[in-house]
């Protein structure tokens, strides 16, 4: 083949793969054109010793109310940053977000997200940050956000940011 045919063939193959591949947006959720109403930030600098398969509260629960001025309802964005301390025997930690107080759709991307999937060769510290989105908070609904963490190491310096948006 001549070099120009190789380029045409590769370009056509990439185009076919892109068209045939499932779109990432097919499984994504969107919350567009939001207006920030309120932000809550908490930080903890103590050590929370983790217990495998038992979620412990990482912060005090945070309450948020979707005001009546939010005629299309509200969306929450929850961000958690944490320094995980692994021990010789630990391998992973999981952060779970629980939102109670109203009938809501599932939290995106998932209520529980695992971190640190590989056991270390020696004790070490890893910082991680993750975001969650809770859509469909009804007008006037008061919800409570709780952050739990479980694993076999420790959760040290950690910060929680909760933002309430008007849809």
Secondary structure per residue as TSV (DSSP state, phi and psi in degrees):
chain	resnum	aa	ss	phi	psi
A	1	X	-	360.0	146.2
A	2	X	-	-76.8	153.2
A	3	X	H	-54.8	-36.3
A	4	X	H	-66.5	-34.8
A	5	X	H	-68.5	-33.4
A	6	X	H	-63.8	-44.7
A	7	X	H	-63.5	-44.0
A	8	X	H	-62.9	-43.2
A	9	X	H	-64.2	-44.4
A	10	X	H	-64.5	-43.9
A	11	X	H	-60.9	-43.9
A	12	X	H	-64.1	-40.5
A	13	X	H	-64.7	-43.0
A	14	X	H	-62.9	-42.7
A	15	X	H	-59.8	-45.4
A	16	X	H	-62.6	-42.2
A	17	X	H	-63.5	-40.8
A	18	X	H	-66.0	-40.5
A	19	X	H	-69.5	-39.4
A	20	X	H	-78.7	-21.9
A	21	X	S	-74.0	143.0
A	22	X	-	-65.9	141.2
A	23	X	-	-73.3	137.6
A	24	X	G	-63.8	-31.1
A	25	X	G	-72.0	-14.9
A	26	X	G	-65.4	-25.4
A	27	X	G	-110.8	6.3
A	28	X	-	-97.5	160.1
A	29	X	-	-115.9	149.2
A	30	X	-	-127.2	148.2
A	31	X	-	-138.5	99.9
A	32	X	-	-106.8	155.8
A	33	X	S	55.0	49.3
A	34	X	-	-88.4	154.5
A	35	X	E	-118.9	122.6
A	36	X	E	-68.4	127.1
A	37	X	E	-104.5	-39.4
A	38	X	E	-158.0	145.5
A	39	X	E	-129.6	137.2
A	40	X	E	-125.2	129.2
A	41	X	E	-126.5	130.6
A	42	X	E	-127.4	145.5
A	43	X	E	-134.8	144.2
A	44	X	E	-128.5	132.5
A	45	X	-	-119.5	22.7
A	46	X	S	-94.6	174.8
A	47	X	-	-102.3	125.2
A	48	X	E	-107.7	106.9
A	49	X	E	-72.0	127.1
A	50	X	-	-90.3	152.9
A	51	X	B	-122.9	128.1
A	52	X	T	-60.6	133.3
A	53	X	T	63.8	19.1
A	54	X	B	-134.5	107.7
A	55	X	-	-73.6	130.2
A	56	X	E	-112.9	146.2
A	57	X	E	-70.7	121.9
A	58	X	S	-86.5	-23.3
A	59	X	S	-142.9	164.8
A	60	X	-	-63.9	149.2
A	61	X	-	-63.6	145.6
A	62	X	E	-114.9	131.2
A	63	X	E	-102.4	142.4
A	64	X	E	-142.1	141.3
A	65	X	E	-122.7	130.1
A	66	X	-	-79.8	114.7
A	67	X	-	-72.4	162.5
A	68	X	T	-66.3	-19.4
A	69	X	T	-74.1	-13.7
A	70	X	-	-88.1	77.4
A	71	X	T	-62.9	-18.3
A	72	X	T	-106.5	13.3
A	73	X	-	86.6	-169.4
A	74	X	E	-134.1	165.6
A	75	X	E	-132.6	139.7
A	76	X	E	-107.5	142.4
A	77	X	E	-119.8	125.0
A	78	X	E	-113.7	126.7
A	79	X	E	-121.7	132.0
A	80	X	E	-127.9	128.7
A	81	X	E	-118.3	139.8
A	82	X	E	-152.9	144.2
A	83	X	E	-100.0	114.8
A	84	X	E	-93.8	132.1
A	85	X	E	-103.9	116.1
A	86	X	E	-88.5	146.1
A	87	X	-	-106.4	179.9
A	88	X	T	-57.8	-30.9
A	89	X	T	-103.6	-6.6
A	90	X	-	-85.5	160.0
A	91	X	-	-142.1	-30.1
A	92	X	-	-156.5	155.2
A	93	X	E	-127.3	157.0
A	94	X	E	-133.1	136.0
A	95	X	E	-106.6	133.4
A	96	X	E	-125.6	133.4
A	97	X	E	-104.5	129.2
A	98	X	E	-120.5	128.9
A	99	X	E	-123.3	120.0
A	100	X	E	-122.9	164.8
A	101	X	S	111.4	-10.7
A	102	X	S	-154.8	158.8
A	103	X	-	-78.6	114.2
A	104	X	-	-128.0	155.1
A	105	X	-	-69.5	167.6
A	106	X	-	-59.4	148.7
A	107	X	-	-73.6	145.2
A	108	X	B	-108.4	141.1
A	109	X	S	-82.5	-24.2
A	110	X	-	-164.6	151.5
A	111	X	S	-64.9	-40.3
A	112	X	E	-113.4	130.6
A	113	X	E	-127.3	123.3
A	114	X	E	-80.1	148.6
A	115	X	E	-130.1	161.9
A	116	X	-	51.0	65.3
A	117	X	-	-76.9	-4.6
A	118	X	S	-119.1	129.9
A	119	X	-	-67.6	134.1
A	120	X	-	-77.1	161.1
A	121	X	S	-79.4	-23.9
A	122	X	S	-150.6	165.2
A	123	X	-	-57.5	136.7
A	124	X	E	-151.2	174.3
A	125	X	E	-124.4	137.4
A	126	X	E	-132.5	130.4
A	127	X	E	-97.4	136.2
A	128	X	E	-137.5	147.1
A	129	X	E	-133.8	139.7
A	130	X	E	-145.5	152.5
A	131	X	E	-118.8	142.4
A	132	X	E	-123.2	157.5
A	133	X	E	-131.8	128.5
A	134	X	E	-113.9	108.7
A	135	X	E	-90.6	169.1
A	136	X	E	72.5	28.5
A	137	X	E	-77.1	118.2
A	138	X	-	-69.1	156.0
A	139	X	T	-55.6	132.1
A	140	X	T	79.7	-5.5
A	141	X	-	-73.9	133.6
A	142	X	E	-102.3	121.9
A	143	X	E	-119.8	157.0
A	144	X	E	-120.9	126.4
A	145	X	E	-103.1	126.4
A	146	X	E	-123.7	134.9
A	147	X	E	-110.1	121.5
A	148	X	E	-115.6	152.7
A	149	X	E	-139.1	140.9
A	150	X	E	-140.1	159.6
A	151	X	E	159.6	-157.4
A	152	X	S	-127.0	8.6
A	153	X	S	-108.9	-128.9
A	154	X	E	-143.9	151.5
A	155	X	E	-107.9	114.8
A	156	X	E	-99.8	-131.7
A	157	X	E	-48.4	123.1
A	158	X	E	-144.6	149.1
A	159	X	E	-134.9	138.6
A	160	X	E	-121.3	129.3
A	161	X	E	-123.8	125.9
A	162	X	E	-122.2	124.7
A	163	X	E	-117.9	132.4
A	164	X	E	-104.3	122.7
A	165	X	E	-114.7	146.7
A	166	X	E	-88.7	128.0
A	167	X	-	-68.9	360.0
